[in-house]
Amino acid sequence: MAKGNRKKLKVSQVLILIFLIVLVVVYLAPLLWIIIVSLKTNSELTLDPFGIPKELHWENFKEAWEKAYLGVALRNSVIVCSATLVVSLLFGSMAAFAIGRMRWKFSGAMMTYFLVGMMIPVHCVLIPLYVQFSKIKMTDSLISIIIPYITFSLPITIYIMVGFFRSMPGELFEAACIDGCNIYRCFFTIALPLSKTGLFVTGLMTFVGNWNELLLALVFISDKMKKTLPVTLSYFAGPYKTNYVQMFAAILIAIAPNVIVYCIFSNQIVEGLTVGAVKG
């Protein structure tokens, strides 16, 4: 019986390993193809889309960087995403602490209110936002996309952080109150240090989601020197001709920060999502 169980266990392990290998190939194959295409010429791409380039054309990255003003776009994306990250984490964690740890009458209603915000697609508010920003002459500025980014980042931040705060032992806060801590010290000296994983996960999701956002930045920003990184990728596609190799080189530059961050912090991401979603 023991030998039979061991054989079944080995077979299941092999099947799981094969499944994981297939998943790795499926997820890595498009990225490898993008790298190969970015080192080709347009004629090589047309004649042999999946073949290995005969010569590596590294100048595609230089030309893409200069042609699309990727340096300026990269700076704008960093400014927008960093501002959104700081504000959404600060106010989102405060709201989550009030909902998850404080006892007040409308805490459940406020949680529902923020959850409803997760269900509203950006397309529904695009035209009203543009009309309002146009009236106060706020369009064509980075602040015009920072405000919507913060608004749409707060619900998911609050949802995850509420789970973290509720999973904390209540005795910690009771002991702190007995020692004379007010609500602000409880939040900044106890709750925030214990929720580092949640802050990291929500911060990463906020940063990556806004880093890749296209629609709002495309509609609200018309000045080429204020456009973000995803919008600049559209410069390579024209009505009559598309420079695919330079476009793929620009895509690699745009996605490189996301890939590096996810590879380094993948374990923390899984741990944070599990703790915040399951225990909450």
Backbone hydrogen bonds in HBPLUS format (Angstrom, degrees):
<---DONOR---> <-ACCEPTOR-->    atom                        ^
c    i                          cat <-CA-CA->   ^        H-A-AA   ^      H-
h    n   atom  resd res      DA  || num        DHA   H-A  angle D-A-AA Bond
n    s   type  num  typ     dist DA aas  dist angle  dist       angle   num
A0005-ASN N   A0001-MET O   2.97 MM   4  6.24 155.5  2.03 147.5 153.8     1
A0006-ARG N   A0002-ALA O   2.97 MM   4  6.21 152.5  2.04 145.8 153.5     2
A0007-LYS N   A0003-LYS O   2.95 MM   4  6.22 154.7  2.01 148.2 154.7     3
A0008-LYS N   A0004-GLY O   3.00 MM   4  6.24 159.8  2.04 147.3 152.7     4
A0009-LEU N   A0005-ASN O   2.88 MM   4  6.07 151.9  1.96 143.3 151.6     5
A0010-LYS N   A0006-ARG O   2.88 MM   4  6.13 156.7  1.94 148.4 154.3     6
A0011-VAL N   A0007-LYS O   2.92 MM   4  6.14 161.0  1.96 150.3 155.5     7
A0012-SER N   A0008-LYS O   2.95 MM   4  6.15 160.4  1.99 147.4 152.6     8
A0013-GLN N   A0009-LEU O   2.94 MM   4  6.14 154.0  2.01 145.8 153.3     9
A0014-VAL N   A0010-LYS O   2.91 MM   4  6.15 155.0  1.97 149.4 156.0    10
A0015-LEU N   A0011-VAL O   2.95 MM   4  6.20 160.3  1.99 150.1 155.4    11
A0016-ILE N   A0012-SER O   2.92 MM   4  6.13 158.2  1.97 147.0 153.1    12
A0017-LEU N   A0013-GLN O   2.91 MM   4  6.09 156.8  1.96 144.5 151.2    13
A0018-ILE N   A0014-VAL O   2.87 MM   4  6.15 158.8  1.92 151.2 156.7    14
A0019-PHE N   A0015-LEU O   2.92 MM   4  6.13 159.9  1.96 147.9 153.7    15
A0020-LEU N   A0016-ILE O   2.91 MM   4  6.16 156.6  1.97 149.9 156.0    16
A0021-ILE N   A0017-LEU O   2.93 MM   4  6.17 153.9  2.00 147.6 154.9    17
A0022-VAL N   A0018-ILE O   2.95 MM   4  6.22 158.7  2.00 150.7 156.2    18
A0023-LEU N   A0019-PHE O   2.99 MM   4  6.28 155.8  2.05 145.9 152.6    19
A0024-VAL N   A0020-LEU O   2.93 MM   4  6.21 157.0  1.98 148.1 154.0    20
A0025-VAL N   A0021-ILE O   2.98 MM   4  6.27 161.0  2.02 151.0 155.8    21
A0026-VAL N   A0022-VAL O   2.90 MM   4  6.12 160.5  1.93 151.3 156.9    22
A0027-TYR N   A0023-LEU O   2.94 MM   4  6.14 157.9  1.99 151.5 156.8    23
A0028-LEU N   A0024-VAL O   2.84 MM   4  5.87 154.7  1.90 149.8 157.2    24
A0029-ALA N   A0025-VAL O   2.89 MM   4  5.60 149.2  1.99 144.6 150.5    25
A0032-LEU N   A0028-LEU O   2.91 MM   4  6.15 161.9  1.95 161.3 166.7    26
A0033-TRP N   A0029-ALA O   2.94 MM   4  6.13 154.1  2.01 150.6 158.1    27
A0034-ILE N   A0030-PRO O   2.96 MM   4  6.20 152.2  2.04 146.0 153.0    28
A0035-ILE N   A0031-LEU O   3.08 MM   4  6.38 155.5  2.14 146.7 152.9    29
A0036-ILE N   A0032-LEU O   2.98 MM   4  6.26 157.1  2.04 147.4 153.5    30
A0037-VAL N   A0033-TRP O   2.90 MM   4  6.11 165.5  1.92 153.2 156.9    31
A0038-SER N   A0034-ILE O   2.98 MM   4  6.10 155.7  2.04 146.7 153.1    32
A0039-LEU N   A0036-ILE O   3.19 MM   3  5.48 150.7  2.28 104.9 113.5    33
A0040-LYS N   A0037-VAL O   3.08 MM   3  5.27 166.7  2.10 115.8 116.8    34
A0057-HIS N   A0039-LEU O   3.10 MM  18  4.78 164.4  2.12 121.3 125.2    35
A0045-LEU N   A0041-THR O   2.99 MM   4  6.27 155.7  2.05 151.9 159.1    36
A0046-THR N   A0042-ASN O   3.04 MM   4  6.25 149.6  2.13 141.6 149.1    37
A0047-LEU N   A0043-SER O   3.03 MM   4  6.24 160.8  2.06 150.7 155.2    38
A0048-ASP N   A0044-GLU O   2.85 MM   4  5.77 162.7  1.88 150.1 155.3    39
A0051-GLY N   A0048-ASP O   3.38 MM   3  5.31 161.6  2.42 103.1 108.4    40
A0060-ASN N   A0057-HIS O   3.31 MM   3  6.06 168.7  2.32 114.8 118.1    41
A0061-PHE N   A0058-TRP O   3.17 MM   3  5.92 144.0  2.31 118.0 124.0    42
A0063-GLU N   A0059-GLU O   2.90 MM   4  6.11 170.4  1.91 158.8 160.9    43
A0064-ALA N   A0060-ASN O   2.93 MM   4  5.97 153.6  2.00 140.4 148.2    44
A0065-TRP N   A0061-PHE O   2.94 MM   4  6.04 156.3  2.00 142.7 149.2    45
A0066-GLU N   A0062-LYS O   3.05 MM   4  6.31 156.6  2.11 149.0 154.6    46
A0067-LYS N   A0063-GLU O   2.81 MM   4  5.76 161.9  1.84 149.7 155.7    47
A0068-ALA N   A0064-ALA O   3.24 MM   4  5.99 168.4  2.25 143.2 146.1    48
A0070-LEU N   A0065-TRP O   3.11 MM   5  4.95 151.8  2.19 137.7 144.5    49
A0073-ALA N   A0069-TYR O   2.99 MM   4  6.29 166.4  2.01 155.4 159.8    50
A0074-LEU N   A0070-LEU O   2.74 MM   4  5.77 151.7  1.82 143.0 150.8    51
A0075-ARG N   A0071-GLY O   3.08 MM   4  6.30 154.2  2.15 141.0 147.4    52
A0076-ASN N   A0072-VAL O   2.98 MM   4  6.29 159.4  2.02 151.0 156.4    53
A0077-SER N   A0073-ALA O   2.93 MM   4  6.13 159.3  1.97 149.5 155.0    54
A0078-VAL N   A0074-LEU O   3.00 MM   4  6.19 156.6  2.05 147.1 153.3    55
A0079-ILE N   A0075-ARG O   3.00 MM   4  6.24 161.1  2.04 150.9 155.8    56
A0080-VAL N   A0076-ASN O   2.97 MM   4  6.13 172.1  1.97 154.1 156.2    57
A0081-CYS N   A0077-SER O   2.91 MM   4  5.90 169.1  1.92 149.9 153.6    58
A0082-SER N   A0078-VAL O   2.91 MM   4  5.78 154.8  1.97 142.3 149.8    59
A0083-ALA N   A0079-ILE O   3.05 MM   4  6.12 165.8  2.07 148.7 152.7    60
A0084-THR N   A0080-VAL O   3.01 MM   4  6.16 163.1  2.04 148.5 153.8    61
A0085-LEU N   A0081-CYS O   2.87 MM   4  5.91 152.6  1.95 140.3 148.4    62
A0086-VAL N   A0082-SER O   3.03 MM   4  6.24 169.1  2.05 155.4 156.2    63
A0087-VAL N   A0083-ALA O   3.16 MM   4  6.27 175.2  2.17 153.8 155.1    64
A0088-SER N   A0084-THR O   2.96 MM   4  5.85 162.9  1.99 147.5 153.2    65
A0089-LEU N   A0085-LEU O   3.02 MM   4  5.98 159.0  2.07 145.9 151.9    66
A0090-LEU N   A0086-VAL O   3.04 MM   4  6.12 159.4  2.08 146.3 152.3    67
A0091-PHE N   A0087-VAL O   3.03 MM   4  6.12 168.3  2.05 158.6 158.5    68
A0092-GLY N   A0088-SER O   2.80 MM   4  5.33 141.3  1.95 129.4 142.2    69
A0093-SER N   A0089-LEU O   3.00 MM   4  5.69 157.6  2.05 131.6 137.8    70
A0094-MET N   A0090-LEU O   3.19 MM   4  6.35 151.4  2.27 139.4 147.5    71
A0095-ALA N   A0091-PHE O   2.97 MM   4  6.15 164.6  2.00 148.0 151.8    72
A0096-ALA N   A0092-GLY O   2.89 MM   4  6.03 155.2  1.95 144.5 152.2    73
A0097-PHE N   A0093-SER O   2.90 MM   4  6.01 152.0  1.98 142.1 149.0    74
A0098-ALA N   A0094-MET O   3.05 MM   4  6.32 156.5  2.10 147.5 153.7    75
A0099-ILE N   A0095-ALA O   3.00 MM   4  6.24 150.5  2.09 145.5 153.5    76
A0100-GLY N   A0096-ALA O   2.75 MM   4  5.78 163.3  1.77 150.8 156.4    77
A0101-ARG N   A0097-PHE O   2.91 MM   4  5.51 160.5  1.95 141.4 146.1    78
A0110-MET N   A0106-PHE O   2.95 MM   4  6.12 153.9  2.02 148.0 154.8    79
A0111-MET N   A0107-SER O   3.03 MM   4  6.27 151.0  2.11 145.0 152.6    80
A0112-THR N   A0108-GLY O   3.05 MM   4  6.32 158.3  2.10 147.3 152.7    81
A0113-TYR N   A0109-ALA O   2.91 MM   4  6.13 150.1  2.00 142.1 151.0    82
A0114-PHE N   A0110-MET O   3.02 MM   4  6.30 156.8  2.08 148.9 153.2    83
A0115-LEU N   A0111-MET O   2.96 MM   4  6.18 152.2  2.04 145.9 154.3    84
A0116-VAL N   A0112-THR O   2.95 MM   4  6.17 148.9  2.04 148.4 155.7    85
A0117-GLY N   A0114-PHE O   3.06 MM   3  5.05 123.3  2.39  92.6 107.2    86
A0118-MET N   A0115-LEU O   3.03 MM   3  5.28 140.0  2.20 101.5 112.5    87
A0119-MET N   A0116-VAL O   2.95 MM   3  5.28 146.2  2.06 107.9 118.2    88
A0124-CYS N   A0121-PRO O   3.19 MM   3  5.82 148.7  2.29 113.7 120.8    89
A0125-VAL N   A0122-VAL O   3.22 MM   3  5.60 141.8  2.37 106.8 116.1    90
A0129-LEU N   A0125-VAL O   3.00 MM   4  5.90 158.9  2.05 145.9 152.4    91
A0130-TYR N   A0126-LEU O   3.01 MM   4  6.18 158.3  2.06 146.2 152.6    92
A0131-VAL N   A0127-ILE O   2.95 MM   4  6.16 159.6  1.99 156.4 161.7    93
A0132-GLN N   A0128-PRO O   2.99 MM   4  6.19 165.6  2.01 151.3 154.9    94
A0133-PHE N   A0129-LEU O   2.87 MM   4  6.02 165.7  1.89 154.8 159.1    95
A0134-SER N   A0130-TYR O   2.91 MM   4  5.94 146.2  2.02 140.0 149.4    96
A0135-LYS N   A0131-VAL O   3.09 MM   4  6.34 148.3  2.20 143.8 151.5    97
A0136-ILE N   A0132-GLN O   3.32 MM   4  6.65 151.2  2.41 145.9 152.2    98
A0138-MET N   A0133-PHE O   2.76 MM   5  4.91 173.8  1.77 149.4 150.9    99
A0137-LYS N   A0134-SER O   3.19 MM   3  4.80 158.9  2.24  96.1 101.6   100
A0140-ASP N   A0220-PHE O   2.84 MM  80  5.71 151.2  1.92 158.5 164.0   101
A0144-SER N   A0141-SER O   3.12 MM   3  5.58 145.8  2.24 108.9 117.9   102
A0145-ILE N   A0142-LEU O   3.14 MM   3  5.68 154.5  2.20 112.0 118.9   103
A0146-ILE N   A0142-LEU O   3.03 MM   4  6.27 145.2  2.16 146.4 157.2   104
A0147-ILE N   A0143-ILE O   3.22 MM   4  6.15 169.2  2.23 145.7 145.9   105
A0149-TYR N   A0145-ILE O   3.06 MM   4  6.07 155.6  2.12 141.6 149.2   106
A0150-ILE N   A0146-ILE O   2.94 MM   4  6.17 158.2  1.99 153.4 158.4   107
A0151-THR N   A0147-ILE O   3.05 MM   4  6.28 161.8  2.08 150.1 155.4   108
A0152-PHE N   A0148-PRO O   2.95 MM   4  6.16 161.6  1.99 155.6 158.7   109
A0153-SER N   A0149-TYR O   2.97 MM   4  6.01 125.8  2.27 138.1 152.3   110
A0153-SER N   A0150-ILE O   3.17 MM   3  5.05 136.2  2.38  93.7 106.2   111
A0154-LEU N   A0150-ILE O   3.06 MM   4  6.15 141.9  2.21 152.0 158.5   112
A0157-THR N   A0153-SER O   3.23 MM   4  6.32 156.1  2.29 151.1 158.3   113
A0158-ILE N   A0154-LEU O   2.87 MM   4  6.00 166.9  1.88 163.9 166.3   114
A0159-TYR N   A0155-PRO O   2.91 MM   4  6.05 161.5  1.95 149.0 154.8   115
A0160-ILE N   A0156-ILE O   3.12 MM   4  6.21 166.3  2.14 146.1 148.5   116
A0161-MET N   A0157-THR O   2.98 MM   4  6.05 165.2  2.00 150.3 155.2   117
A0162-VAL N   A0158-ILE O   2.91 MM   4  5.88 150.4  1.99 148.8 155.1   118
A0164-PHE N   A0160-ILE O   3.34 MM   4  6.78 149.2  2.44 143.0 151.2   119
A0165-PHE N   A0161-MET O   2.95 MM   4  6.22 167.6  1.96 157.6 159.8   120
A0166-ARG N   A0162-VAL O   2.94 MM   4  6.06 158.3  1.99 150.3 156.2   121
A0167-SER N   A0163-GLY O   3.18 MM   4  6.22 136.1  2.39 135.1 145.3   122
A0167-SER N   A0164-PHE O   3.21 MM   3  5.25 131.2  2.47  95.3 108.1   123
A0168-MET N   A0165-PHE O   3.30 MM   3  5.47 158.5  2.35 103.0 109.4   124
A0172-LEU N   A0169-PRO O   3.31 MM   3  5.90 148.3  2.42 110.9 117.3   125
A0174-GLU N   A0170-GLY O   3.05 MM   4  6.34 155.5  2.12 150.8 158.5   126
A0175-ALA N   A0171-GLU O   2.88 MM   4  5.99 161.0  1.91 147.8 152.3   127
A0176-ALA N   A0172-LEU O   3.01 MM   4  6.22 152.9  2.09 141.5 149.5   128
A0177-CYS N   A0173-PHE O   2.94 MM   4  6.12 154.2  2.00 144.2 150.5   129
A0178-ILE N   A0174-GLU O   3.00 MM   4  6.25 151.7  2.08 144.7 152.5   130
A0179-ASP N   A0175-ALA O   3.02 MM   4  6.27 145.0  2.15 142.3 151.5   131
A0181-CYS N   A0176-ALA O   2.90 MM   5  5.38 162.5  1.93 151.1 146.2   132
A0180-GLY N   A0177-CYS O   3.08 MM   3  5.07 156.1  2.14  99.7 106.9   133
A0186-CYS N   A0182-ASN O   3.05 MM   4  6.29 155.2  2.11 151.2 158.8   134
A0187-PHE N   A0183-ILE O   3.08 MM   4  6.22 145.5  2.21 135.4 143.9   135
A0188-PHE N   A0184-TYR O   2.96 MM   4  6.20 172.8  1.96 155.7 156.6   136
A0189-THR N   A0185-ARG O   2.86 MM   4  5.46 156.7  1.91 140.8 147.8   137
A0190-ILE N   A0186-CYS O   3.23 MM   4  5.22 139.1  2.41 116.3 124.8   138
A0191-ALA N   A0186-CYS O   2.99 MM   5  6.35 165.0  2.01 157.4 162.2   139
A0192-LEU N   A0187-PHE O   2.97 MM   5  6.14 161.2  2.01 166.6 169.4   140
A0194-LEU N   A0190-ILE O   3.29 MM   4  6.33 153.2  2.37 143.9 151.1   141
A0195-SER N   A0191-ALA O   3.12 MM   4  6.24 120.4  2.50 141.7 156.9   142
A0195-SER N   A0192-LEU O   3.06 MM   3  5.12 146.6  2.18 103.0 113.3   143
A0199-LEU N   A0195-SER O   2.94 MM   4  6.21 161.1  1.98 155.8 161.3   144
A0200-PHE N   A0196-LYS O   2.85 MM   4  6.05 154.0  1.92 147.5 155.1   145
A0201-VAL N   A0197-THR O   2.93 MM   4  6.17 162.9  1.96 151.1 155.1   146
A0202-THR N   A0198-GLY O   2.96 MM   4  6.07 175.5  1.96 155.9 157.0   147
A0203-GLY N   A0199-LEU O   2.88 MM   4  5.76 151.0  1.96 137.7 147.1   148
A0204-LEU N   A0200-PHE O   2.87 MM   4  6.01 154.8  1.93 145.2 152.0   149
A0205-MET N   A0201-VAL O   2.92 MM   4  6.17 164.0  1.95 154.0 158.3   150
A0206-THR N   A0202-THR O   2.88 MM   4  6.00 157.0  1.93 145.6 152.3   151
A0207-PHE N   A0203-GLY O   2.91 MM   4  6.03 165.4  1.93 148.6 152.8   152
A0208-VAL N   A0204-LEU O   2.93 MM   4  6.01 174.0  1.93 154.3 156.3   153
A0209-GLY N   A0205-MET O   2.96 MM   4  5.86 159.9  2.00 141.3 147.9   154
A0210-ASN N   A0206-THR O   3.07 MM   4  6.12 163.2  2.10 147.8 152.1   155
A0211-TRP N   A0207-PHE O   2.84 MM   4  5.88 141.7  1.99 141.7 153.6   156
A0212-ASN N   A0208-VAL O   3.15 MM   4  6.32 144.3  2.28 145.5 152.0   157
A0213-GLU N   A0210-ASN O   3.32 MM   3  4.94 155.1  2.39  93.1 100.4   158
A0218-LEU N   A0214-LEU O   2.85 MM   4  5.89 147.9  1.96 153.2 163.1   159
A0219-VAL N   A0215-LEU O   3.04 MM   4  6.26 150.4  2.13 151.0 158.4   160
A0220-PHE N   A0216-LEU O   2.90 MM   4  5.90 173.2  1.90 158.8 161.2   161
A0221-ILE N   A0217-ALA O   3.24 MM   4  5.57 148.0  2.35 128.6 135.0   162
A0226-LYS N   A0223-ASP O   3.02 MM   3  5.43 163.8  2.04 115.8 120.5   163
A0232-THR N   A0228-THR O   3.32 MM   4  6.62 151.5  2.40 151.7 159.6   164
A0233-LEU N   A0230-PRO O   3.35 MM   3  5.54 143.6  2.50  98.2 107.7   165
A0234-SER N   A0231-VAL O   3.11 MM   3  5.78 156.8  2.17 115.9 122.1   166
A0235-TYR N   A0232-THR O   3.10 MM   3  5.56 164.8  2.12 113.3 118.1   167
A0237-ALA N   A0234-SER O   3.27 MM   3  5.53 157.5  2.33 107.0 113.4   168
A0243-ASN N   A0236-PHE O   3.08 MM   7  5.51 151.2  2.16 155.2 157.7   169
A0238-GLY N   A0241-LYS O   2.95 MM   3  5.20 143.7  2.08 136.2 146.1   170
A0247-MET N   A0243-ASN O   3.03 MM   4  6.14 150.4  2.12 144.9 154.3   171
A0248-PHE N   A0244-TYR O   2.84 MM   4  6.05 156.5  1.89 154.4 159.4   172
A0249-ALA N   A0245-VAL O   3.02 MM   4  6.22 146.8  2.14 137.9 147.3   173
A0250-ALA N   A0246-GLN O   2.91 MM   4  6.15 154.4  1.98 144.8 151.4   174
A0251-ILE N   A0247-MET O   2.91 MM   4  6.18 146.5  2.02 141.4 151.2   175
A0252-LEU N   A0248-PHE O   3.02 MM   4  6.26 153.2  2.09 143.5 149.4   176
A0253-ILE N   A0249-ALA O   3.14 MM   4  6.48 154.1  2.21 144.4 151.0   177
A0254-ALA N   A0250-ALA O   2.95 MM   4  6.19 150.1  2.04 144.6 153.2   178
A0255-ILE N   A0251-ILE O   2.90 MM   4  6.13 153.9  1.97 153.7 159.5   179
A0256-ALA N   A0252-LEU O   3.00 MM   4  5.80 129.6  2.26 141.0 151.5   180
A0259-VAL N   A0255-ILE O   3.04 MM   4  6.28 166.4  2.06 164.3 168.1   181
A0260-ILE N   A0256-ALA O   3.03 MM   4  6.15 167.6  2.05 158.5 161.7   182
A0261-VAL N   A0257-PRO O   3.03 MM   4  6.13 166.6  2.05 149.7 153.5   183
A0262-TYR N   A0258-ASN O   2.99 MM   4  6.14 165.4  2.01 151.4 155.5   184
A0263-CYS N   A0259-VAL O   2.97 MM   4  6.09 155.1  2.03 147.2 154.1   185
A0264-ILE N   A0260-ILE O   3.07 MM   4  6.25 154.3  2.14 148.5 154.8   186
A0265-PHE N   A0261-VAL O   2.95 MM   4  6.01 164.5  1.97 154.1 158.4   187
A0269-ILE N   A0265-PHE O   3.14 MM   4  6.35 150.3  2.23 148.7 157.0   188
A0270-VAL N   A0266-SER O   3.14 MM   4  6.43 165.0  2.16 154.4 156.5   189
A0271-GLU N   A0267-ASN O   2.98 MM   4  6.16 166.5  2.00 151.7 156.0   190
A0272-GLY N   A0268-GLN O   2.88 MM   4  5.91 159.3  1.93 143.4 149.3   191
A0273-LEU N   A0269-ILE O   3.01 MM   4  6.18 164.1  2.04 151.5 155.6   192
A0274-THR N   A0270-VAL O   3.02 MM   4  6.13 156.0  2.08 146.6 153.4   193
A0275-VAL N   A0271-GLU O   3.01 MM   4  6.18 169.3  2.02 153.3 155.7   194
A0276-GLY N   A0272-GLY O   2.97 MM   4  5.97 168.3  1.99 149.8 153.7   195
A0277-ALA N   A0273-LEU O   2.98 MM   4  5.76 155.0  2.04 139.2 146.1   196
A0278-VAL N   A0274-THR O   2.93 MM   4  5.55 156.4  1.98 139.4 147.2   197
A0279-LYS N   A0275-VAL O   3.28 MM   4  5.51 138.0  2.47 122.0 133.1   198
